[in-house]
Amino acid sequence: GVLALGEHNYPKYRGQIIELYLHAFTGGEYAQYIDPPVAGSTLDGLIRNGWGNMFFVGDRLAGVALAMPLLQDSGFPAADLPSIPVERSLYISEVMVHAAFRGRGIAAQLVNGLLVRAESDYTDAVIRVWDRNKPALSLYRKLGFYPVGSIWQTKLKSPGETFEMKKIYLHRYILAAVQ
């Protein structure tokens, strides 16, 4: 089931979360290269600035979703998207589900859990996803998110080789009813 994640319990699960992060983003069809120490410092920063939810199947960490204030996302093209109130928006920074547990609705439960936790503090939510990740784009559309803009990011294919990744920003109102 779902367990809240924050600075209080992050140290206990940090190793498992780093492992899941590397599994989710460095393997499979949408792989990129991420140096393990960089993954650790990235996740440490995300928890320092925000919070999340974890999903366990038995005692195995199957999924994690992390969120923070959109103001913390330096990549967000705020000037191009004036209709999104940056100071009142939640940024869902990471959604990762272990390949062995995909297709079971875990990501949807994690994201919906973040939205519920954010209701009292935020009016809007934003998520960013690689344009080639069709399963994630489809899920976020089902959860009521709509594309609003995009950016290009330089990522690593291998330790010395880069590629350009187009990231789509999707938006929804937190309290909007999802059909």
Buried (B, 14 or more C-beta within 10 A) or exposed (E): EBBEBEEEEBEEBBEBBBBBBBBBBBEEEBEBBBEEEEBBEBBBEBBEBBBBBBBBBEEEBBBBBBBBBBBBBEEBEBEEBEEBEBEBBBBBBBBBBBEEBBEBEBBBBBBBBBBEBBEEEBBBBBBBBBEEBEEBBEBBEEBBBEBBBBBEBEBBEEEEEEEEBEBBBBBBEBEEEEE
